[in-house]
Each structure stands twice: as structure tokens, then as C-alpha cells.
Amino acid sequence: MTVDTAPAPAGAAAPARRDRTLPAGSVITTFLVLFLVVAAFSVEGFASTRNAGFLLLDVVVIALIALPLTLIVVTGEIDLSVASTVGLCSAVMGQLWVAGLPLEAIVPLVLVLGGVLGAVNGFLVTRLGLPSLAVTIGTLALYRGLAFVVLGDQAVADFPRAWTTWAISSIGSTGIPTVVVPLLVLVVLTGVVLHATPVGRALYAMGNSEDAARFSGIDVARTKLWLFVVTGVVSALGGVYWTLRYGSARADNATGLELQVIAAILLGGVSIFGGSGGLLGVIAGALLLGSVRNALQLVNVPSDVLNIVTGVLLITAVVAPQVAARVKGRRRRRPAS
């Protein structure tokens, strides 16, 4: 039996190369697992139940705000005001508590405030056509300034013990914070919306080509407006959690948190230019960022160095995909042997 090994006719297309590149979410998840294993054996106390609980408490607010912000980044936009929204909502929460309102009334009011703050961003971006980067840099400063107008440099710290205790409570003896449960519910809901509904497909379409999405019948402006509103509401919820966890309402709460959230999103493989990325990678990115910072804290690394590490990871998350894309493009252009 013979096998025909004759060369393909001239002009015939060369067989397509198989893309063996791992998805960014898989890569960051692999890095997360490897780091956890190495840190567990090399950093004293890292693998303890108590430390795992503290680590998850730190990651919860990052992952929470990253959920709606991921949807915004997928569409090609950005919101840098999320941490300032957390701070302003925390300040308002403290002021309303001092005024004598119960937390049962304060929390809904703060969430409404978050929605209004998000709507301001959305209106400026979608109705006035301003770039989201410029708009949210402005509101980052505006909202933080308003927080100091509301509360000044004082702290409100006499919240009910039942609320503050719940915010840091664990599930039995597992060490897993109770707040992880509602967070996981939100992660699942966001994942379903992004990956298994027409809404999610519309978000990716807008990130790839806003004009094409508009021609296909997607109301781009309205969709983006509501994404900013939801991000504001979730950031306000983060402000409530932050205040109760630390038992203190302050105008400077969560300062710099936006960098950690964005770093988690980009580390998770979501393109800063929009149109690609997945939620699993974002959660892995948040866990990796939190784990790295936690391990460094355990070996007494100064807080300034922690900020440097966050900055390096953020730059890496932006640069690495671009380098990988160029290398991949060169391989595709290389003629087959």
C-alpha cells in the first residue's frame, strides 16, 4: 500500500496552523495555583486557616467591584472613580448614622447614591460623548473631594456590633468569610450574563466594533449608561462592606483601590481595548493580586512596596498581551517549511 506524498498544487492554500496559545484566564489561573503552592511552603503562616480568612476578606471588595467593571472594560470603556465612590458612600453612611438614621434605612439610601454617581459618569460618557478615561479621572477627584466635604477628616466608628461582626464572621470553623457566599452568587450571575446571554454577546460586540454593534440593532449608549449605573451601585455596596468590616466610616476609605481592581481585571485577561476576556480569569486575577500582597505582608514588606508590586503587575497585565499578540502575528506570517 502506497501513500500519495505529492506536493500540493501551486496556489493551494497552506494548511492552517493550530493555535496552541492558552486563554489568558487559564494562564492566570495556573499562575495562581503555582503561587499558592509556593507561598504555602515558603511563607510562614500563609496556609493557616486564619490567614486564608484575612486574605479572602481583602479580596472580597476587589472582586465585588471588578464584576461590573469587567463588563464596562469589555465594552472598551473604563471607570476610575470606583474607589472614590466607595469613599463618598462610606462618608455619607457615617454622616447619616450620626444624624440618627438606622442602618436599615441608610444602606438603601447609600445604594441609590451610588447609582446616581454612576449615572453621572454614564451621562457624560454616553450623552455628551466624552472619553470615559477623562470623565472618570475627573469624578475620581470630585467624589473624593465631596467625601471630605461630607465628613471631613473625622471617623465614625460606633456602628452596631451585630453588623460589624457579621462583616468579618466566618462559616463555622472553615475560616471562609460569610460574605464570600453572596459574592459567589453575584459572580455566578455576572458570569451567566456575560457568557450565556444576548446581553453578554452585545457587550463583546460593542468592544470589538461599536459601529457594527449599533448597525446590528444594539442600543450602545443605553447599555453603557446602565453599566455605569450598576457599577456605581456595586461600588456603593463595596463602601457599605468596607465601612462595616473596618468598623469605621472615613472620607479616605479605599483610597487607591481602583488600581487593584483594574489590575485584577487586566491580569485576568480582559483587554484594556475591549472585546475580549472572561470572568473566571478576573476572579483568578483578584485572588492572585490579593495573595501576592498578603504573602508580602507576612514577611513584613512595607506598604509602599506593596503599591509598587501592584503597579508592576498592572503594567505587566497591559504589556504582556501586546507582546504575545506580536509574537503570535510573526509566527503566523512565517512561511510554512
ABEGO torsion letter per residue (X at the ends): XBBBABBBBBGBBBBBBBBABBBAAAAAAAAAAAAAAAAAAABBGAABAAAAAAAAAAAAAAAAAAAAAAAAAAAGBBBAAAAAAAAAAAAAAAAAAAAGBBAAAAAAAAAAAAAAAAAAAAAAAAAAGBBAAAAAAAAAAAAAAAAAAAAEABBBAABBAAAAAAAABBBEAAGBBAAAAAAAAAAAAAAAAAAABAAAAAAAAAAABAAAAAAAGBBAAAAAAAAAAAAAAAAAAAAAAAAAAAGBBBAABGBGAAAAAAAAAAAAGBBAAEGBEBAAAAAAAAAAAAAAAAAAAAAGBBAAAAAAAAAAAAAAAAAAAAAAAAAAAAAAABBBX
